[in-house]
Amino acid sequence: MNSLTQFRKIPILPLIAVALVIWVVPTAVQANEVTHWNQIATDTLAAFPPAAGGAPNALQINMGMTQGAVYDAVNAIGRTYQPYLLETRFNPSASKEAATATAAYRVLSNIVSTVPASISFPNRATLQQTLDTEYTNSLTAIPDSPSKTAGIDAGNAAADAMIAARQGDGRFGPSPWTMATGVGYWDPLQPNGTSPLDPTAWVANVRPFLMQSSSQFRTDGPNALTSTAYAEDFNEVKALGSVNSTVRTSEQTHIAIFWQACDDEPQRRRLGDQLLERQILLGLLAAVDGDPAGGQGRQSGHRVRSVVGATSHGAVP
């Protein structure tokens, strides 16, 4: 293929390694409280209206905030790993369960309460009430003691650090997207033929968690539509993405379902409940800088195949 028209190859392994070191939740905390609040976070954020942050790309940013605070809260108790934001150390005897619940609850409550009033959010009060109940239940299950109090303090400190760090980070800013028309340009058509605006296009300009900027790893853009490279890529996608593909392996199908539907509980059970018990997975999935980076790339290159263009050739969108 013509090297001038190829996407620039980005060495992402170092970035993944950094994400693993920073986001892995210390194994000392009981997995049930970490996974319990991960489930609460997933259920809460997925119930947001799309424009309020329920769209997948925005949801993952909110999940990153939540899991980042949980990581810092637990890690601050008997420091094990490099902190993300919270440098303060707490007594090693502090309750990590109380810290986990408090950090997650505080950040999720902040996310719920700070969705602009101009955006329709009819179930806001219901979601907050559910969070209040879950938090009360979590703390009630922990005997009152100095350990519990210290754990709550650690959770609050981690939540405060995350909330402060994400102030003015670009969420709910103006849409940076300008639609272009013509052959090969992205047209986000729905099955009914309408072409709505992305409800959370602002994700492209959100300040990243780990990268220096959303454009740090931007590619050179798509190949020319008339190039051999574009034809080869298109044919590969069609062959692998077809509903009745004869070349896609079961492993490739498994991977595609996981990354496309990892926020969906039935799909997650299908892929194996044991994954939920791996705190390292929760941390890695929270390293969500790919969403702003992807949005930046789409805005820069414009030409992305539409759903209609893909499905009309037998590919799965």
DRENDO-1510 file (C-alpha; in Angstrom, 1 decimal, always signed):
<recs>
REC; n; res; u; v; w
REC; 1; MET; +0.0; +0.0; +0.0 .
REC; 2; ASN; +1.0; +3.6; -0.6 .
REC; 3; SER; +2.7; +4.7; +2.6 .
REC; 4; LEU; +1.7; +8.3; +2.0 .
REC; 5; THR; -2.0; +7.4; +2.3 .
REC; 6; GLN; -1.8; +5.0; +5.2 .
REC; 7; PHE; -2.9; +5.9; +8.7 .
REC; 8; ARG; +0.0; +6.7; +10.9 .
REC; 9; LYS; +0.8; +3.7; +13.1 .
REC; 10; ILE; +0.7; +4.8; +16.8 .
REC; 11; PRO; +2.6; +2.9; +19.4 .
REC; 12; ILE; -0.1; +2.6; +22.0 .
REC; 13; LEU; +1.4; -0.1; +24.3 .
REC; 14; PRO; +3.3; +2.6; +26.4 .
REC; 15; LEU; +0.0; +4.5; +26.9 .
REC; 16; ILE; -1.8; +1.2; +27.9 .
REC; 17; ALA; +1.0; +0.5; +30.4 .
REC; 18; VAL; +0.6; +3.9; +32.0 .
REC; 19; ALA; -3.2; +3.4; +32.2 .
REC; 20; LEU; -2.7; +0.0; +33.9 .
REC; 21; VAL; -0.3; +1.5; +36.5 .
REC; 22; ILE; -2.4; +4.5; +37.3 .
REC; 23; TRP; -5.9; +3.0; +37.2 .
REC; 24; VAL; -5.5; -0.5; +38.6 .
REC; 25; VAL; -7.5; -0.8; +41.8 .
REC; 26; PRO; -5.5; -2.2; +44.7 .
REC; 27; THR; -6.3; -5.8; +45.3 .
REC; 28; ALA; -6.5; -5.4; +49.0 .
REC; 29; VAL; -10.0; -4.0; +48.8 .
REC; 30; GLN; -12.8; -6.5; +48.8 .
REC; 31; ALA; -13.9; -7.1; +45.2 .
REC; 32; ASN; -17.6; -7.1; +46.1 .
REC; 33; GLU; -17.7; -3.5; +47.1 .
REC; 34; VAL; -15.7; -2.3; +44.1 .
REC; 35; THR; -17.8; -4.3; +41.6 .
REC; 36; HIS; -21.0; -3.4; +43.5 .
REC; 37; TRP; -20.4; +0.3; +43.0 .
REC; 38; ASN; -19.2; -0.3; +39.5 .
REC; 39; GLN; -22.6; -1.9; +38.8 .
REC; 40; ILE; -24.4; +1.0; +40.4 .
REC; 41; ALA; -22.4; +3.5; +38.3 .
REC; 42; THR; -23.2; +1.6; +35.2 .
REC; 43; ASP; -26.9; +1.4; +35.9 .
REC; 44; THR; -27.0; +5.1; +36.9 .
REC; 45; LEU; -25.1; +6.5; +34.0 .
REC; 46; ALA; -26.8; +4.3; +31.4 .
REC; 47; ALA; -30.2; +5.6; +32.6 .
REC; 48; PHE; -29.2; +9.2; +31.7 .
REC; 49; PRO; -31.0; +10.6; +28.6 .
REC; 50; PRO; -28.5; +10.7; +25.7 .
REC; 51; ALA; -28.0; +14.5; +25.7 .
REC; 52; ALA; -27.6; +14.5; +29.4 .
REC; 53; GLY; -24.6; +12.2; +29.2 .
REC; 54; GLY; -26.2; +8.8; +28.5 .
REC; 55; ALA; -24.7; +8.6; +25.0 .
REC; 56; PRO; -21.9; +5.9; +25.1 .
REC; 57; ASN; -19.0; +8.3; +24.5 .
REC; 58; ALA; -20.1; +10.7; +27.3 .
REC; 59; LEU; -21.0; +7.8; +29.6 .
REC; 60; GLN; -17.5; +6.5; +29.6 .
REC; 61; ILE; -16.1; +9.9; +30.6 .
REC; 62; ASN; -18.4; +9.9; +33.6 .
REC; 63; MET; -17.4; +6.3; +34.4 .
REC; 64; GLY; -13.7; +7.3; +34.2 .
REC; 65; MET; -14.4; +10.1; +36.8 .
REC; 66; THR; -16.1; +7.6; +39.1 .
REC; 67; GLN; -13.5; +4.8; +38.8 .
REC; 68; GLY; -10.6; +7.3; +39.1 .
REC; 69; ALA; -11.9; +8.5; +42.4 .
REC; 70; VAL; -12.5; +5.0; +43.7 .
REC; 71; TYR; -8.9; +4.1; +42.7 .
REC; 72; ASP; -7.5; +7.2; +44.6 .
REC; 73; ALA; -9.6; +6.6; +47.6 .
REC; 74; VAL; -8.5; +3.0; +48.1 .
REC; 75; ASN; -4.9; +3.7; +47.1 .
REC; 76; ALA; -4.7; +6.5; +49.7 .
REC; 77; ILE; -5.2; +3.9; +52.4 .
REC; 78; GLY; -1.8; +2.3; +52.9 .
REC; 79; ARG; -0.4; +3.6; +49.6 .
REC; 80; THR; +0.3; +0.8; +47.2 .
REC; 81; TYR; +0.5; +2.4; +43.8 .
REC; 82; GLN; +1.1; +5.9; +42.3 .
REC; 83; PRO; -1.8; +8.2; +43.0 .
REC; 84; TYR; -3.8; +9.7; +40.2 .
REC; 85; LEU; -4.9; +12.9; +41.9 .
REC; 86; LEU; -5.0; +12.4; +45.6 .
REC; 87; GLU; -1.6; +12.7; +47.3 .
REC; 88; THR; -2.9; +12.6; +50.9 .
REC; 89; ARG; -2.3; +9.4; +52.8 .
REC; 90; PHE; -4.8; +7.8; +55.3 .
REC; 91; ASN; -4.4; +5.4; +58.1 .
REC; 92; PRO; -3.9; +1.8; +56.7 .
REC; 93; SER; -6.6; +0.6; +59.1 .
REC; 94; ALA; -9.2; +2.9; +57.3 .
REC; 95; SER; -12.2; +1.0; +55.8 .
REC; 96; LYS; -11.6; +0.6; +52.1 .
REC; 97; GLU; -15.2; -0.4; +51.7 .
REC; 98; ALA; -16.4; +2.9; +53.1 .
REC; 99; ALA; -13.8; +4.7; +51.0 .
REC; 100; THR; -15.0; +2.9; +47.8 .
REC; 101; ALA; -18.7; +3.6; +48.5 .
REC; 102; THR; -18.1; +7.3; +49.4 .
REC; 103; ALA; -15.9; +8.1; +46.5 .
REC; 104; ALA; -18.3; +6.5; +44.0 .
REC; 105; TYR; -21.4; +8.0; +45.6 .
REC; 106; ARG; -20.0; +11.6; +45.8 .
REC; 107; VAL; -18.7; +11.6; +42.1 .
REC; 108; LEU; -21.9; +10.1; +40.8 .
REC; 109; SER; -24.0; +12.5; +42.7 .
REC; 110; ASN; -22.0; +15.4; +41.3 .
REC; 111; ILE; -22.4; +14.1; +37.8 .
REC; 112; VAL; -26.2; +13.8; +38.3 .
REC; 113; SER; -26.5; +17.3; +39.8 .
REC; 114; THR; -24.4; +19.2; +37.3 .
REC; 115; VAL; -26.1; +18.3; +34.1 .
REC; 116; PRO; -27.3; +21.7; +32.8 .
REC; 117; ALA; -30.9; +22.6; +33.6 .
REC; 118; SER; -31.4; +23.4; +29.9 .
REC; 119; ILE; -31.0; +19.7; +29.1 .
REC; 120; SER; -34.1; +17.4; +29.6 .
REC; 121; PHE; -33.4; +15.1; +32.5 .
REC; 122; PRO; -36.8; +13.9; +33.8 .
REC; 123; ASN; -35.4; +11.0; +35.9 .
REC; 124; ARG; -32.7; +13.1; +37.7 .
REC; 125; ALA; -34.4; +13.1; +41.1 .
REC; 126; THR; -35.1; +9.3; +40.9 .
REC; 127; LEU; -31.5; +8.5; +40.1 .
REC; 128; GLN; -30.2; +10.6; +42.9 .
REC; 129; GLN; -32.7; +9.0; +45.3 .
REC; 130; THR; -31.4; +5.6; +44.3 .
REC; 131; LEU; -27.8; +6.7; +44.8 .
REC; 132; ASP; -28.8; +8.0; +48.3 .
REC; 133; THR; -30.4; +4.6; +49.2 .
REC; 134; GLU; -27.4; +2.6; +47.9 .
REC; 135; TYR; -24.9; +4.7; +49.8 .
REC; 136; THR; -26.9; +4.4; +53.0 .
REC; 137; ASN; -27.1; +0.6; +52.6 .
REC; 138; SER; -23.3; +0.4; +52.0 .
REC; 139; LEU; -22.5; +2.4; +55.1 .
REC; 140; THR; -25.0; +0.6; +57.2 .
REC; 141; ALA; -23.3; -2.7; +56.4 .
REC; 142; ILE; -20.1; -1.4; +57.9 .
REC; 143; PRO; -19.9; -1.2; +61.7 .
REC; 144; ASP; -19.4; +2.2; +63.2 .
REC; 145; SER; -15.8; +2.7; +64.2 .
REC; 146; PRO; -12.8; +5.0; +63.6 .
REC; 147; SER; -11.9; +2.8; +60.7 .
REC; 148; LYS; -15.2; +3.5; +59.0 .
REC; 149; THR; -14.9; +7.3; +59.6 .
REC; 150; ALA; -11.4; +7.3; +58.2 .
REC; 151; GLY; -12.6; +5.4; +55.1 .
REC; 152; ILE; -15.4; +8.0; +54.6 .
REC; 153; ASP; -12.8; +10.7; +54.9 .
REC; 154; ALA; -10.6; +9.1; +52.2 .
REC; 155; GLY; -13.5; +8.7; +49.9 .
REC; 156; ASN; -14.6; +12.3; +50.3 .
REC; 157; ALA; -11.0; +13.5; +49.7 .
REC; 158; ALA; -10.7; +11.4; +46.5 .
REC; 159; ALA; -14.1; +12.6; +45.3 .
REC; 160; ASP; -13.2; +16.3; +46.0 .
REC; 161; ALA; -10.0; +15.9; +44.1 .
REC; 162; MET; -11.7; +14.4; +41.0 .
REC; 163; ILE; -14.6; +16.9; +41.0 .
REC; 164; ALA; -12.1; +19.8; +41.3 .
REC; 165; ALA; -9.9; +18.4; +38.5 .
REC; 166; ARG; -12.8; +18.0; +36.1 .
REC; 167; GLN; -14.2; +21.5; +36.6 .
REC; 168; GLY; -14.3; +23.3; +33.2 .
REC; 169; ASP; -13.1; +20.2; +31.4 .
REC; 170; GLY; -15.3; +20.8; +28.3 .
REC; 171; ARG; -18.3; +18.7; +29.2 .
REC; 172; PHE; -21.5; +20.1; +27.8 .
REC; 173; GLY; -19.6; +22.7; +25.8 .
REC; 174; PRO; -20.7; +23.9; +22.3 .
REC; 175; SER; -20.8; +21.3; +19.6 .
REC; 176; PRO; -17.5; +21.5; +17.6 .
REC; 177; TRP; -19.0; +19.4; +14.7 .
REC; 178; THR; -19.6; +20.9; +11.3 .
REC; 179; MET; -21.3; +18.5; +9.0 .
REC; 180; ALA; -19.9; +18.2; +5.5 .
REC; 181; THR; -21.8; +16.9; +2.5 .
REC; 182; GLY; -20.6; +14.9; -0.5 .
REC; 183; VAL; -19.5; +11.4; -1.4 .
REC; 184; GLY; -17.5; +9.8; +1.4 .
REC; 185; TYR; -18.3; +12.3; +4.2 .
REC; 186; TRP; -19.7; +11.1; +7.4 .
REC; 187; ASP; -23.5; +11.3; +7.6 .
REC; 188; PRO; -24.9; +9.9; +10.9 .
REC; 189; LEU; -28.1; +8.6; +9.4 .
REC; 190; GLN; -30.5; +6.6; +11.6 .
REC; 191; PRO; -32.4; +3.6; +10.2 .
REC; 192; ASN; -35.5; +5.9; +9.6 .
REC; 193; GLY; -33.4; +8.1; +7.3 .
REC; 194; THR; -33.1; +11.1; +9.6 .
REC; 195; SER; -29.8; +12.7; +10.2 .
REC; 196; PRO; -29.6; +14.0; +13.8 .
REC; 197; LEU; -26.8; +15.9; +15.5 .
REC; 198; ASP; -24.6; +13.9; +17.8 .
REC; 199; PRO; -26.2; +14.6; +21.3 .
REC; 200; THR; -22.8; +14.8; +22.9 .
REC; 201; ALA; -20.4; +16.0; +20.2 .
REC; 202; TRP; -18.7; +18.0; +22.9 .
REC; 203; VAL; -16.9; +14.9; +24.0 .
REC; 204; ALA; -14.3; +15.6; +21.3 .
REC; 205; ASN; -13.1; +18.7; +23.2 .
REC; 206; VAL; -13.2; +17.2; +26.7 .
REC; 207; ARG; -9.9; +17.5; +28.6 .
REC; 208; PRO; -8.3; +14.0; +28.6 .
REC; 209; PHE; -7.5; +12.0; +31.8 .
REC; 210; LEU; -4.1; +10.8; +30.8 .
REC; 211; MET; -3.1; +12.1; +27.4 .
REC; 212; GLN; -1.7; +15.6; +26.9 .
REC; 213; SER; -4.5; +16.5; +24.4 .
REC; 214; SER; -7.2; +14.8; +22.5 .
REC; 215; SER; -5.3; +15.4; +19.2 .
REC; 216; GLN; -2.0; +13.9; +20.6 .
REC; 217; PHE; -2.4; +10.7; +18.6 .
REC; 218; ARG; -4.5; +11.9; +15.7 .
REC; 219; THR; -4.0; +10.0; +12.5 .
REC; 220; ASP; -3.2; +11.5; +9.1 .
REC; 221; GLY; -6.8; +11.0; +8.1 .
REC; 222; PRO; -8.6; +8.5; +5.8 .
REC; 223; ASN; -7.2; +7.2; +2.6 .
REC; 224; ALA; -8.5; +8.7; -0.7 .
REC; 225; LEU; -11.7; +7.1; -1.8 .
REC; 226; THR; -10.1; +6.3; -5.2 .
REC; 227; SER; -7.0; +4.7; -3.6 .
REC; 228; THR; -6.2; +1.0; -3.6 .
REC; 229; ALA; -5.6; +1.2; +0.1 .
REC; 230; TYR; -9.2; +2.4; +0.7 .
REC; 231; ALA; -10.6; -0.4; -1.4 .
REC; 232; GLU; -8.6; -3.0; +0.5 .
REC; 233; ASP; -9.7; -1.6; +3.8 .
REC; 234; PHE; -13.3; -1.4; +2.8 .
REC; 235; ASN; -13.3; -5.0; +1.5 .
REC; 236; GLU; -11.7; -6.2; +4.7 .
REC; 237; VAL; -14.3; -4.5; +6.8 .
REC; 238; LYS; -17.1; -5.9; +4.6 .
REC; 239; ALA; -15.7; -9.4; +4.9 .
REC; 240; LEU; -15.2; -9.3; +8.6 .
REC; 241; GLY; -18.2; -7.2; +9.5 .
REC; 242; SER; -20.9; -9.1; +7.5 .
REC; 243; VAL; -23.6; -10.7; +9.6 .
REC; 244; ASN; -22.9; -14.0; +7.8 .
REC; 245; SER; -19.1; -13.5; +7.5 .
REC; 246; THR; -17.3; -16.7; +6.6 .
REC; 247; VAL; -13.8; -15.3; +7.5 .
REC; 248; ARG; -14.4; -13.8; +11.0 .
REC; 249; THR; -13.2; -16.0; +13.8 .
REC; 250; SER; -15.2; -16.7; +17.0 .
REC; 251; GLU; -12.4; -14.8; +18.9 .
REC; 252; GLN; -12.9; -11.7; +16.7 .
REC; 253; THR; -16.6; -11.9; +17.2 .
REC; 254; HIS; -16.1; -12.1; +21.0 .
REC; 255; ILE; -13.7; -9.1; +21.0 .
REC; 256; ALA; -16.1; -7.0; +18.9 .
REC; 257; ILE; -19.0; -7.7; +21.1 .
REC; 258; PHE; -17.0; -7.0; +24.3 .
REC; 259; TRP; -15.7; -3.6; +23.2 .
REC; 260; GLN; -19.0; -2.5; +21.6 .
REC; 261; ALA; -21.3; -3.7; +24.4 .
REC; 262; CYS; -19.2; -3.8; +27.6 .
REC; 263; ASP; -21.7; -1.4; +29.3 .
REC; 264; ASP; -24.6; -3.9; +28.8 .
REC; 265; GLU; -25.3; -6.2; +31.6 .
REC; 266; PRO; -26.6; -9.2; +29.6 .
REC; 267; GLN; -23.7; -9.0; +27.2 .
REC; 268; ARG; -21.3; -8.8; +30.2 .
REC; 269; ARG; -22.8; -12.0; +31.7 .
REC; 270; ARG; -22.5; -13.7; +28.3 .
REC; 271; LEU; -18.8; -12.8; +28.2 .
REC; 272; GLY; -18.2; -14.1; +31.7 .
REC; 273; ASP; -19.0; -12.8; +35.2 .
REC; 274; GLN; -15.5; -13.5; +36.3 .
REC; 275; LEU; -14.4; -10.4; +34.4 .
REC; 276; LEU; -16.3; -8.3; +36.8 .
REC; 277; GLU; -14.2; -9.5; +39.7 .
REC; 278; ARG; -11.0; -8.1; +38.2 .
REC; 279; GLN; -10.5; -4.7; +39.5 .
REC; 280; ILE; -7.7; -4.2; +37.0 .
REC; 281; LEU; -10.3; -4.5; +34.2 .
REC; 282; LEU; -12.5; -1.9; +35.8 .
REC; 283; GLY; -9.6; +0.5; +35.9 .
REC; 284; LEU; -8.5; -0.2; +32.3 .
REC; 285; LEU; -12.0; +0.3; +31.0 .
REC; 286; ALA; -12.1; +3.7; +32.8 .
REC; 287; ALA; -9.1; +5.0; +30.8 .
REC; 288; VAL; -11.5; +6.6; +28.3 .
REC; 289; ASP; -9.3; +9.1; +26.5 .
REC; 290; GLY; -10.0; +7.3; +23.3 .
REC; 291; ASP; -13.4; +8.9; +23.1 .
REC; 292; PRO; -12.2; +12.5; +22.9 .
REC; 293; ALA; -9.4; +11.4; +20.6 .
REC; 294; GLY; -11.8; +9.6; +18.3 .
REC; 295; GLY; -14.1; +12.6; +18.2 .
REC; 296; GLN; -11.1; +14.9; +17.3 .
REC; 297; GLY; -10.1; +12.5; +14.5 .
REC; 298; ARG; -13.6; +12.4; +13.0 .
REC; 299; GLN; -13.9; +16.1; +13.0 .
REC; 300; SER; -10.4; +16.5; +11.5 .
REC; 301; GLY; -10.9; +13.9; +8.8 .
REC; 302; HIS; -14.6; +14.1; +8.2 .
REC; 303; ARG; -14.7; +11.1; +6.0 .
REC; 304; VAL; -16.1; +8.2; +7.9 .
REC; 305; ARG; -18.5; +5.7; +6.3 .
REC; 306; SER; -22.1; +6.2; +7.3 .
REC; 307; VAL; -24.3; +3.5; +8.8 .
REC; 308; VAL; -26.2; +3.3; +5.6 .
REC; 309; GLY; -23.1; +3.0; +3.5 .
REC; 310; ALA; -21.8; +0.1; +5.6 .
REC; 311; THR; -25.1; -1.8; +5.9 .
REC; 312; SER; -25.9; -1.4; +2.2 .
REC; 313; HIS; -22.8; -3.5; +1.5 .
REC; 314; GLY; -23.6; -6.2; +4.0 .
REC; 315; ALA; -21.5; -5.0; +7.0 .
REC; 316; VAL; -22.6; -4.7; +10.6 .
REC; 317; PRO; -22.4; -1.1; +11.8 .
</recs>
